Amino acid sequence: MTEIPVPTPRGGISDTYERSNQTPDTTQRELNMRHRDPITGRVMWSQRAGHRKYTEGRPENQQGDPVAQAVRNMAVIVRENDTIDWENLDGIFNDQPDLVWSQSLKHGGWCRVIATDAACNIYAMQGKATLVKYNPDGKQLGRFTFPVSDEDHIVRALAIDDNSDPPFRIYAGVSEGVPGDSANSHIWAIDQTAEGDFEMRWRIGYTGEPLNHYVEKLIVSNRLLYVLRNSVGQPGGNVSYLSVHFTLDSTVLDRKIDDFRLWEKETDGNALNWPQNDMALNSEGDIFTCRDPGTNGDDGRIEKHRGSDGEEVYAIQPTEGAGWAIAVNSEDDVYSLGATQLGSPPNPPLGWMLKKFQDTGSSLTQEWERQSGAATAQNYFSQRIDVDRFDNVYLPENDSNGSAFRGYATDGALIVFWTSPNITQDGLAVKVDEDYPRYSKAYEEVPATPTSEDYPRALHLYVGQDRPTNQDTLSKVKLVRANALGTALPPRQFDVVQAQGQSIWIQRGEQWELPLNGSGRINGDTEFVDMAYLFGQLVIVDGFSSYVYDVQPTPAFPNGRVQVYESQTTCQPPRMPQFATAYRGRMVLSRLRDDPYNWHASAVNDIFDYNEFPAVATVTQSVSGSFPDGPGQPEDIIQSCFAIGEDFLMFGGDRSLSRITGDPAEAARIDVISREIGTTFGPAWAMAPDGMVFFSGQPRGIYAMPYNGRPESISAGERFVDRRLDRVDLSTHYFHLVWDEMQYGLHVFQVPYAKFGTKVYTKHWFWDRKLNRWSEDDRSKDDSTSPGSFNTNPHCAAVYNADSPTDRMLLVGCADGFIRYVDPDAKSDDVAPINAEGVIGPLGSGANPERVDMALLQAQLDEKKDGCTYKLHAGPVPNVLQATKTESGEFQAGFNPKGSARANGDYSFIELRNAALGQSFGVEWLTVDVRPGGERRG
């Protein structure tokens, strides 16, 4: 008799060779086993990790519905923790703002224009022609004096190009000077260097090419430069011009204004009258201008011009409240500022009036008006008003009482005013700080009878003020007070969002809560729900409708809110997409029900912009597979869409694999990677942190694809499980692949389509990357030993990788509506035991004519776990299913001495199993005493 070690099946399941020649390190049959211990990670034949409930509650039960529905999909989202207690604001908003800082502008003042860039830096004019740049804290970052040709020239036309790469380009122009000297005025383009210096890019109005006009306003939008100019005392008389130009990257210093002109409009009768004081654009690129009411008793004038060619659409001439300044809000309504009444020449006008108009397309309809409290003389010079994200309008105030500015809501309510600490200072210009904190989403719905504290507003406002000493000031004021939280919080907050039944839910502690509009959003007939998270917005598509979930909680929406996914441009997102994918700052929607070959990508950094034909084409605009100059569509029906980092957008077809390299708007083509291999439908892919991509392929098999390589099967060859995968009916089920970094392997879940119900028995697979080992699992067997009865069957999965070591896990959405997580310490699948079993053998397999009879069996099990049962099988054929059980017994945890193990037959097997609730086992080693059993009879 000879004692021999019994090799445990380190290679896992293999259907490659003859059963009589089963390699010793593989097994014919195994269920719910691994060959690396789930707790320690050591190589040991062990029961897989179990599952625990992620929360004790589930959405449907909380709604009083006793019949739970499966989790259809879920997403783990990460957001910044709230560090401000917005619910305990001091007065919510302030009628009287707080002064944050104030900078004195020396050398003659003239702070009549303020500009900001995308980095929230501030630009103001100091003196007549000096630009000063500050950071948001009021620290001066640089100064630049424009090289004016006359010391009397005043620069107050200022625009910052946020579409240029930072540091941002500056455009400026001379706006005022000695009458009759506008021929020598200029426009400049100034670049900023990384070191904080200013360099002239080009200029207009030098020797031989006079500009002949003063520049009253400059606007940069969609890489176009809009210019409003006034002539003074020129041979042609007093004339105003409106023109649009391409922004120029020329290295030629002196330019002609006609060199890059798109169009220009000159005064002719009732068109552009003189002088024009301000200009604003609406969302369509149309232009509004306003004419100075002058001092001869005529009224101010508002004109609308087409952005495409400058033709006048209409003009109105209100008796009051027009001509000084103009602005347009997000709804394309028009705010107009002008005089309440005109003084007799040469006296200045008396009082100011602010009006709001609705643009009807053919005229302006007034909605409301507000005016100054006293008819005091208004010594305004080229006022500048501004509108914040909530459509509040802010105007500088000059009433001889030191008032600096006022703010009115879109319904005309006075929401804020500020009197300067120095009552000798009056407001000249205002500019909204574009930095909006999270509180801004809390107050988007104003009560029916609001007070000034109920209106949302910008957090900070910049105001330019005048002093009698010609030393104007630039001030930053705070419109909102807030209290910091007293408890320190981690920097990140993780939330889980799930689609269950027809509703969308978010996890809050142990409870699942409905966000605003979250109920009944998912179509009950859909096969599959997909989700993609980008810029704090979760896009949810079900093949019929698309929604966007803003998950940031606010006092008004403590669970966030769900809204129909609609574009903020004229072009809406595509109808009925089945897949949503985040890629390179774009939201990509694909496989439309009525166009399954197509895909649509939003604009970069704006998931609400699907306009493929903006006025000026850019590389950041929206693009699709049907876009004329785009990379095109995949040649096969889109079965799956996934991103590989920031380099590749992949399309899995029914029998092909294609990809876009780089940004879709810049890619010249879509490349076919394979015309032999496609993917199955849905979430059939996963990616490891090193960039290795795995996907479920068509024809059958699981494939691995290096970051920039070709796919190769990992389910064929020595570890052959393709035939098991091929038994899955893809008309009723789809594969959901998830990479599990904690177990360093790949889960392949078999999920039923929603319309085929949840009460189905399915098998799943796990591939251990280190061992190149396939294991077979089940979590839903319906028999007397499984009280869970399908409840724990996976329907989706997501990785939860939070800050705490105990909060790094794989979440699994189950058939009963609960989300469970994989816990290495769990010995059961929640309420269901794990039926863990495996077979070793046949012993003595191969062409050896001698059979092997077993006599004594010895084992060492993991002493920290439980025991298991063993069964010995023997039979005339090398199939364990046809072998006869000859003996059985139990192994205890730890060391087990030799015991009787009689199995006599041509082929012998050892089966280990534990299906007890709350128990698990692991095998350190096995030995068996064997003796020759004579020739095989079969």
Phi, psi and omega in degrees: 000138185234133176271126180231146174286144178258113180288129173282156189283076181297332181276354176077201182289137175213128176249028191278307188256180176299149179298326179289346180240031178301123181296143188300336183266010179235173183223151174283326186216132180200142180215128175060036178238156174228167174245019167226130183299129185293339181271308186266338184081001179285152178290116182195133179289110192222159171291143180294166177292148178267191184231146173234159177293133176290318171226153180283341179265162173218150190302312188294324178295323180292341177266006178082010179267116182286345181261104182283151178246155184293152172285117187275328172190163179207163179218141172262120183247148181238130178220165178286140177291145175293126176248001177239134178271088185289340180284344181244044177293149177280092182078013181059279177241164188247125169293326179245099186295168178261137175283123179271307174203163179217133180243133178278128178260104186278189175061044171099359175071237179070039177278074183250009175210135178228137178226155176229158175247180184293341177269010177068022169283157185240140179235134179216157178267132178245120188073205185274330189215022181248127178265134178238135181245132179236154169272173184300341179270004178088008178278131180288129181257340181175165179222147177213128178259122181289137182281074181290155181271351182217136182294344178271356180289137180242128179261116174222005172267115188217132178214145179246131181268099180285346178281343175282159179289142178292148358294144194279150179285145181245134173244138181212157179210152176288130185248343187202153177183201179293130179307135180088359184252017182291347178299334184257015178279170189218160165238138180236150165245121185242127174263147176255137179268164179297337181275358178094008178272167179242133180230135180286128179271310173203168180213153178236135175110030179252189190312126176089340181226069182293149178283323176070008181215153167272143183261115183271326184208140174235137175226135173248124180208132178051041178062026172242147178249118179262131186232127174247120187232150176230134172267156179226114174065027178281166180304328180276004181093187178279115188228146173245148180230140170240125183218156178233134186227153170287138173292142193243132175257032185291146172263358176283126187293306183266125182237158168268142181293336179281347186296331183228033182275134173274313173198164179216142180237126181251154178301136174207099180068247184266015178280245179280112178269167187247145347269152176269135188254334185204167184209145178212156180245146170262182186293339180272358182086007175282158191241133172250135175232159177227141183257141178299132177293344178071191181239018182252020174089356179276166184265159173292163187224139176242131181232146175243134182232144176293134180289340183284326184217356178084002180294141181291131176271312175195169175215142175232157182225080179298151180290334179215164172073032178212147172115339181270310184209158183213148179208157181234136180266186185291340178267009182065021169282156187247129171258133182230135178241133178199193184276149172284321176204153184266139175281163178283135181304139003265023182289150179285164178295159182251118174076160177243157176222134177249131179233149172244131179240149170259130179278114181271356183100328179240351179191184176246133177250123183288135176259318177199168175217150176224152182215167181293154184286333183231145181276064179268157181299136181253109181265051182283150170223106174052066180296154175230118177256167182210158183236136178266183185297338182263011178070018168287144178248138181240135181229143174289146182240139182221088183236021178067010178245012178085006178292137185257317178199165174227157175228136180236139177286172183295340176265006176094359180288136174287119185248341182197145169211157182218126173258127183300145175302330176258108189291355176274000181258131177245154181285142178243322183205152176229153176212129180284135171285125186279006177273105182255121179281179184294335183301337188299334180277353185281339190235034183285340178251111184275137179301163181297323178237077187280159166255176182298338181279353183266357183264130174290159180198170176297157181282318182230153176224140175257139182225134174263134185232151181257150175236149177298336182275011182060030173238081183292166181233150170249122185238146172249124181239149182255127183266353185225137171253142180214155180255135175288147178293143181281344183255131178293138182237150173294159185290339184239150175234128180255135176230153176245128177246136179225151170256115179233130184062240180245015184235163179247132185231155174231142182277128176232098185067234179270359185250159171250128185241148175274126170287167175302130181068018182277346184277137172068025184276328185275135179290130184291341182264000185287149178278330193204143177243132180241154182220148175212137187247129181202132176056039178075009180239131178257114178270130184236124180232145179232013181088349177239317182226163178230137181227157174235131184249112172276107191275352183292119179287146176222165177304323180284327182229079187297339178248019185075189180209149180254134178226157174300136181284100182236150180280154174262009174244187181287343183255125183272159174301156182297153182278140168055050174284153178253343180232143174233131184221131175270127183208120174053044179074012178243153170258119183256120176252133187215174185049071176286145182299327179259007179202071190289355178265354192257161175219153179224129179247133178290173174294157179294132177066016178210095184285356180258007182247109177242029179278109180275352183228064177291170181302323178233121181289137178224166179283353179260359185287169176294149181210157181217176177292338180262003179294133187305319183256016181273181182287347178098184181257154170295153185277003183230158175303133182286114177266332177202156179221127181209156182257140172251095183059220178254011187255326187225135169251116189259143173236118174268120178262181179294324179219029180206162178226122183231163178207151169257129180263122180083202183286136182300329181283341180255344182292137181279336185200169171254126186263137175272119179276322180207140172253008179250336185240128173240199177231159172283175186283146167090213184281059189270024184216160175205158181226133176279160181301335180277005177095356177291128182255138177239142177208156176274119190258162170240120003292181193309153175132160174251130186243149172245138182226118176300166188307321180226045184232196181252153184285145174224143182288138172248004180250003177249187178079218184297327181254067191276115174231011183302322182294326177293318177295328184288345178282350180287129178277106184283358172275343179242345183224159171226162179265138174240113182260137179220130175275131181246100183291330180296322178259001179049058180197183187242127173267134174241101182265138176259115190241132176283142171300150187302322185288348178262009173082180183244345184275065180229148179268123181228154173253157181224166185226154177225133179247119177275115186290324182293319183264356187049054190234131175261134175237152179247136183234159160218154181224017189207028183291132185263087174215182187293339181270358182237083180297345177293328176040074178075347187300324185267011180295125182291139173239347176191169180205156178205149180272129177248111187235074185273188187285318183286141177302330180280353181251030175244110192201168171258121178267141181232120175277129192249171185293334184268007177093351176274149167259129179241161179235150179284120182239115180304333181275350183282133181258359178220167171267077183062247182273354184254136175290161177261119178276088184260125181206155177201157184237135174249130178133182005286143176289141180067032183286169179110198184274003179298122182288347182273134174273163181241127176255134179269146181234308183232139183236138180225146184211152170239114177257161177300121185289343180269001180243208184247180178270190179204167174266154173232149176226140176253135181234147176211148180190175184278347180237155186276040179239118184298332180291340180254005179273159180260137176289127182253332182197153178216163180188193181228140169258140175264163174298142181089210185279137177236116181292172181298137177221167182302134179210082184259118175218111184243120179176172181298324181226128184243146182224153172241125178246131176245141183203145168213120179237023182277143179295130177078022179229152175211166180212160176215144185251120174280308177199162176225145170226157179217140173270126183235160175214154180299142183243014180088182181287149176291141183271339184281000000 
